[in-house]
Amino acid sequence: VEEVVVPLDDVLHRRPYPVPFLPIVAPHGGRDALGWKVDGRWVAYYHPGDIHDAWADGHAGVRPEVWEACYQLGVNLIYYAHAEYS
């Protein structure tokens, strides 16, 4: 399975929170999220910017709109995993 760029208008970036930009905290490998799909479902997601750093106390020193988008993206990924499981 080849990786593909996950576009900003994909369900992963829209539900339940619309994430209008890819929040990057500590870049390490491009500016695009990558994903792998099997039978029409996302099975893996690679984010090039350590969104979990923004979840820590102090939010890694990034702007509020970036750390808020990091939380929202994390929720979206967990939501997708649970919604697509069944």
N, C-alpha and C positions, 0 to 999 in steps of 0.2 A: 504494500500500500504506500503510495507516494504522499508526501506532505503537500498541503495546499495552503495558500494564504486564506485566513479567515477574514472575510470582509466586514467592515463596520456595520453593514446592514443585515448581517446574519443574525439568526435568533439568539445565538450566544451573547451577542452584544446589545440585544434589544429587550429581552424578557427575563425577569420582570422589570428590570431597570433599563432604560435607554442609556447606553454609554456612547456618547457622540465622538469620543476620541479614545485612542489606546493609551491608557495611563502608563507612563514609563517612570520608574523610580530610579533604578540603577541599570542603565542599558548594557546589555552584554550579548549581542548577537542579532543585530538588525532592528528594524522599526515596525515589523509586521508580526502579528500573531499567526502561528502556523497550527494546522490541525490535520488529523488523519480521520478519514471517514470509511466506514465499512457498512455496506448495505444501506446507505443513505443516512447513517447516524454517526455523529462525532464520537470517536472512541478515545481520542487523546487531543490535548490542547497544550501548545507551547507558547508561553508568553515571554518576550525578550526583555522584560524590565523589572523583575523582582517585585511584583505587587505586594507580596507578603511583608516586605520591609515597611510599607506604609501602614500596615496593621499594628505595628509595635507602638509602644508609648513614644510620643514625640513625632510619630509619623514620618520618620527618616528625614525630617526637615523640609518636606515638600509642601507645596501650596495646598490649601484646603480643597480646592476643586480636584486636585490630583489624588489625594488620599481618599476623598469621598468616592471618586470613580473607581479606585482600587477596591474598596469595600463592595461597591455595587457589582463590579465585574466578578468578584469572588462569589457573591450571592447568585448571580446569573449562572455561573458554572455549576454550582451545587444544585440549583433549581433544575437545570437541564438534565443533570445526571439522574436526579430522582424522577423527573417527569418522563424521561425516556426509558427508564428501567422497566416499567410495565408496558 
